[in-house]
Amino acid sequence: MTEILLSLGRLQDWRNILDVALVALIFYGLLQLFRGTQAIQLVRGMLVIGLVTAMVNQVVQLTAFRWLINNTAAVVLFAIPVIFQPELRRALERVGRSAPLFVRRTDNTTTQQVISEVVKAVEQMAERRTGALIVFEGATGLGEFIDRGVAIDGEVTAELLTTIFFPNTALHDGAVIISRDRVAAASCVLPLTQRALTDTQLGTRHRAAIGVTEQADALSVVVSEETGTLSVARNGRLLRTDPGRLRTLLSDFYRP
């Protein structure tokens, strides 16, 4: 208790107040980063264990216990980057994408034409209940997934997209990736999300749509083969939409 009062007494200096505020801001940023992911449960567990350990260490003053904590702290610090590797990677990518030098420059006329063709295609496929997965590349490159697919490098048209996803064709099983206003590749294999999905109607396409947006700042559009519903995934989150709202979401995605 005495140590706590002494620490509070030192907060009279503005530099100490700034020090505490920066630490609190870092913890808040980490919690915001992990929110909505499986990692948030690990963060909560580590915080609870850390607080309980600190309280026991200060109140009981156990020598062996303190020795154990001091010698395992370094191991925990090395383990954190391994445990939270996907989240830390996403955080660094966000910092890189927010830098002015990396802001995307797009031709508005070409972009609006691409959006119109995609909306037209998914609307037709939704009416026919043709399953489809279209991924729009953001600032983070998707070259590793493009290389695994079949190279197309074609103009984005509704006819091309509906032909690719026509049932039983050679390229319908997989994702189409649109990069720089061009259909870069088709039949691309994407990583599947490991999160538990509560909706039983969501299949492999939806898992792939979420998975790629967990690793990059891409946007995915999914047409359900079973129900014909449209869904959009971004930042690891999936929401159902309609053609009108899809046009708005794509316009916002391409806006610098």
Number of C-alpha atoms within 10 A of each C-alpha: 8 7 9 8 9 10 12 12 10 12 14 10 9 10 11 14 13 12 12 12 12 12 11 12 12 11 12 11 13 16 15 11 16 18 13 14 15 14 17 17 13 14 17 12 11 12 12 12 12 13 11 11 14 13 12 14 15 12 9 9 11 11 9 9 13 15 10 10 14 11 10 10 11 10 10 10 10 10 12 12 13 10 12 16 12 13 19 17 14 18 16 10 16 15 9 15 17 11 9 8 8 12 13 13 10 13 10 12 8 13 17 16 14 21 21 17 18 25 21 18 20 29 20 15 24 22 12 12 17 20 24 29 26 25 25 22 23 19 16 15 13 22 14 11 18 23 14 14 21 14 16 15 15 13 14 21 18 19 12 16 23 19 13 20 24 17 14 9 10 12 19 22 20 22 28 30 29 25 19 16 20 16 23 23 23 29 22 23 18 23 15 16 19 12 13 8 13 7 7 6 11 12 13 11 24 24 21 24 30 29 23 25 26 23 19 21 23 25 23 28 30 27 25 22 18 13 14 20 19 22 20 24 24 20 18 21 14 19 10 14 16 15 18 10 12 20 18 11 16 22 15 10 16 18 13 10
